[in-house]
Amino acid sequence: MLKFDTAYYKRFYSDNGAHDTEKIAHLATAVHHLAAWWGINITTVLDVGAGMGMWRDWYHKSFPDVAVQSIDVSEHACNTWNHEQRDIAIWRPRRKFDLVVCHSVLQYLDDASATQAFANLAAATRHVMYLELPTKWDFENVIDESGTDLQVHHRSAPWYRTQLSPHFRQVGAGLWVPLNGTPMYELEACR
């Protein structure tokens, strides 16, 4: 397994990395307000693979009344940024969250672990999940190799959709809702 240590975070979360505080602030703002557009009141958030805690920190600054539970598999990340050490492939929360964030996590898991992680994410999601998960096509056509970790599983979009479809409907922009969750207009949600 990859060691998510100081060198990892310095390389992939610096000014040249795929994620930084400003980018996450734009994304978190969009996700939060799109949920509000759908009538979803975000009061609880589970941040899976929280890393440097950028989603949690954005919520604490922007919506301090929202309760955020942040978890990560990395001992380094948990000790450095104060998360609970949990592996979403084997840990299932005892309660549901209004928003679950799973940002660049599942590509690190083998097939069986990823499949179990999807079931655990579904068990955790009350209203909406934000999922960023690069596919094989993304690695070949979109991703900037200089700022992205390439030592991950390169799976197809159909493989991921097969794992997601028993639990979620895609509603665009990386957002997924539970199958029996918030009603969506027909053209907002994929079948």
N, C-alpha and C positions, 0 to 999 in steps of 0.2 A: 504494500500500500504506500502511496505517496506520503511523504512527510510534510505536513502543513506547518512549516516552521517559519522562523523570521525571514529566511531567504526567500521562501515561497511568497510570503505577503509583500516583501519588498519588490520582488520582480513583477508580480501580477496585479498589485494594487497601488502602484506608484502613479506618478503623473502620466506615464506611458502605458499603463495597464488598461485592461478592459473596463474596470470599475473604479470610480473615485467618488468622493463625497458629493460633488456637484451633480454628476450623472445620476447617482442614486436619489438625490433630492428631487430631480425632475421626474424620475420614474415613480417614486413613492407618491409624489403629489398627484400624478396622473392616475395611478391605481386607486388611491384613496378617494379621489373626487369622482372617478367613474363609478366606483361602488356607491357613492352617495347619489349619483344620477339614477342608479337602479333602485334607490330606496333602501340601500343596505347601510345601516349604522355600524361603523367599525368601532367596537369597544374593546375587542381582544384580538391580539395578533400572535401567531407563532412564526418565528423566523428560524427556518431550518438551514443549517450550514451558515450560521450568522457571521462567521469570519471576523472582520474588524468591527462588526456591530453597526454598520451604517444605516440599515433600516431601523433598528431599534433607536439609534440616536436621533434619526429624523423624526420618529414618532414622539420621542420624549421632548424634543424641541417644538414641534409643530402641533401636536395633540397630546399634551402631557397627561390627560385623563385616560388615554388608551393604555390598557395593560398589555405589555409585550413580554412574551417568554422567548428568550433566544437560546438556541441549542447549537452545538457543533460537535463533531466527532474528534476534532483536534484538541489534544491536551494543551498545546501551546495557545491556541485561540481562546480556549476557555479560561486559562490562567491570565492571559494578557488582557482580554476584553470582557471578562466576567460573564461567561455563558455557562449554562448547564452542559455537562458532557453527556451527550446522547448520540446514538447512531440510529437514524430514522429507518434503517433497514430492519432493526430489531426492536426499537422502542415505539410503542403506540401510546399516545397521550390518553389520559383518562377522561378528558373533556374535549369539547369542540371549540374552535376559534372562529371568529367572524371572518378573519383573513389569515390565510396561511401563505407564507412567502418561502419559495424554494428556488433560490437564485444560484444557478451554476453549481449544482450539487450532484445530481443523479448520474451525470456522465462519468463520475469516478467509480460508480458501483458496478459490479458484475451483473449479469442478466438476472440471476435469481434474487440478488439483493435489491436490484432496482424494482423488480416486480413486487417484492414485499414492501418496499418503500412506498410505492403507489398506493397499496392497500392501507398503509399506515397514514399516509397523507389524506386519503379519503376519509378515514375515521376521524381525522383531526379537523376537517373542513366543514364549517357550518354553512357559510355563504359563498365564499370565493377564494380561489387559490391563484396566486401569481407564480407562474412557472417559466423560468428561463432555462432552456435545455438545448444546447446545440446538437444538430444532427450531422450525419456523415456529409450530406450535401452542404450544410453550413461550413464545415471545415474545408471543403473543397472549393467553395465559391464566395463566401462572405467574410469569414473570420480573418482578422489580422494576426498572422502567426507570431509577430514580434511581441504582442501583448497578451497572448492567450496560451494557457497551458494545453499542450497537444498530447500529453501523456494520459489520455482518457479513452473511454470506449467510444468508437465512432459508429453509432447505430443509425438506422434509417428512421425517417419520420413515421412510416407505417408501423414499424416495430413499437415505437413509443405510443402511437395512437391506439394500437391493440391493447397495450397495458392500461392506458387511461380510460378507454371507452366503457369498461364495466362500472366505472365510478363517476366520470365527469363528462360534461359537454363543454366544448371549446366555445368561448364567446369573443375571441379576438384579442390581439395585443398581449398574448401570453397569459390571458385570464381564462380560468376554467371554473365552472360551477358544478356542484353535485347534481346528479341526474334528477333528483326530486327536490331540488333547491329552488332558488328564486326563479319565478317565471320570466322567460325572455321572449321577445318578439321572435318570430320564426326566422327572420333574416339576421338576427343578432347572434344566434347560436347555431353551430354546426350540428348536423345529425350524425 
